[in-house]
Amino acid sequence: MTVHSAVSVAVDGSDQALQAVRWAAKSAERLNRRLDIVSVLPPVATVFGRLSMQSDEEAMHAARQKAESAVATAAQTAVSAASAPVEHRVIEGKPALALRAVSTRSHMLVVGRRGLGGVRGLLLGSVSTDLAANSDCPTVVVPSGGGRDSGPVVVGFDGSPAADAALERAFDAAATLKAPLTVVHSYGGFTDEVFHGYSGQVLENLRGNAEIAVATQIAEHSERLPDVEVTIDLTTEPPAEHLATLSETAQLVVVGTRGRGGFRGLTLGSTSQAVLHVAQSPVMVVQNR
C-alpha cells in the first residue's frame, strides 16, 4: 500500500457493484483520495465456456466491450455520488490474482457482496476467500442495500494482533466518519448455556477481566484519536450473531483476518463467512501486515 494510494473498487456491470461504487466514492471523498474503478477481463474460456461458437478474438472483443461499458457506467455513478477524482480501467487476468495485485497499490479495495461476469460469485466463493486472506490492503464488502450515513463503527476485538490491526482501522474510520466506535468482545467464546452452573461471582470476574483487557488495548488508540467516543460491548453471544445484529444500525463493521477466543477463525472460518453473508452494513476485513 503506497502513501498516496487510491480507494479501489471492482465492478462487473452488476447493480451490486454500483452500490460498492457509491460507497467507495464517498469514502474516497472523505479520505481526500482518488477513486480507481477496475473491471477484470478474465480468460476467454472463463467468460464464454468451451462450447461457445465464437472465435477467441470475437469473444475477447465482446468481453472487453462489456468491461469497458461497466467501468464507464461506474464512473458516471461515482461522479454523481461524490466529488473524488475518478479513474477507470480494464485489466486482464484471473479475478482473484488481478484484484490481489490491485490491492498492493490501494488504500482499500471495495467490492459488492455478489457479482457477475468477471467476478461472478465475488465474496461468496473462491475470489472472496482469496481477497479476505491475501489482499495487501483492507477489503470492504458492501451489501446489496449499500451503506448508511449514520450509526456507529463496530469492531470485533479479541486481543490478537489481527484484531489490534482491525481496532486501529476502526478508530481511523470512526474519526473520518465522525461516528462513535463500539468495540465488541465475546469473552470466553462460549454461549450462555456453557456458563450454566457457574456462580455469579465467577461470571462477574470473567467479565471484569475481559473489560480490563479490552480497555487496556483501547487506551493507546484513544490517545492517538481522543475525540473518538468509545463504547465497550462485552457479550457471551456467538460473535457472528452479535456483530450481525449490531450491523443493522452500524455504518461499518470491522474485523481482522484471524482471531482467537470468541473470534477464532474470523474471516477465514465459519464466523467470518457468516458476518460477510448476513451483515446489513459494509464489512471491512483488515489484514495483519
PyMOL commands that set and color helices and strands:
alter all, ss='L'
color gray80, all
select helices_A, chain A and resi 15-31+44-48+56-81+95-103+117-119+126-134+161-177+192-195+200-224+239-246+261-263+270-278
alter helices_A, ss='H'
color red, helices_A
select strands_A, chain A and resi 6-10+35-41+86-92+106-112+139-142+153-156+181-186+230-235+252-256+283-286
alter strands_A, ss='S'
color yellow, strands_A
deselect
rebuild
show_as cartoon
